[in-house]
């Protein structure tokens, strides 16, 4: 493996609830003359998945609870948005400096439970897909049916990091690949016996794809070519560190 290429797909219409995202993706690739081949990785932002699956909420229709109103005053947030965050969370991890850090029902620890008002019509908020792995599986099946090729599909979202500044895209859903590459038991070029090295390849692909997708460029999908990923029926849940090994719980 000496070269990896990443191609952004921008020829997509505004996605509406109920639309077949896999079919829109295939059409966009054809429009841009991008050939999707066996073994490619298709990377998709969670925002358009949420739109297709109807995970969009009109903020003014949300009735905040007493707790949401109280927390909103502390954090200087819209109480209706706080209520959405609570509804999407299984627990609050921390509230500090206007930030509400929670664990989602998927087990993801992130800011605001993934509730997002960017890149969406004013007055609305997007929630994360209910089952991102299943969403990735459906899109993968559509690509296989339409083009006769088997690919891996990764659904991404943007996360902050505990030890470093800035945000990066990570895999919150996937299909057709194992998200971790385990080097334990192998030896490096100097003969050192690797004991702890497990690489989060799905997150690395997600982050690399974001370089061509951007945040304001209207490129919600990328096709990654040339990377030999670990094939198999994996799950993004393998990327979530269990509480017994979480240094911050």
Secondary structure, 3 states (H helix, E strand, C coil): CCCCEEEEECCCCCCCCCCCHHHHHHHHHHHCCCCCCCCCEEEEEHHHHHHHCCCEEEHHHCCCCHHHHHHHHHHCCCHHHHHHHHHCEEEEEEEECCEEEEEECCCCEEEHHHCECCCCCCCEEECCCCCHHHHHHHHHHHHHHHHCCCCEEEEEEEEECCCCCCEEEEEEEEECECCCEECCCCECCCCCECCCCEECHHHHHHHHHHHHHCCCCCCCEEEEECCCCCECCCCHHHHCCCHHHCCCC
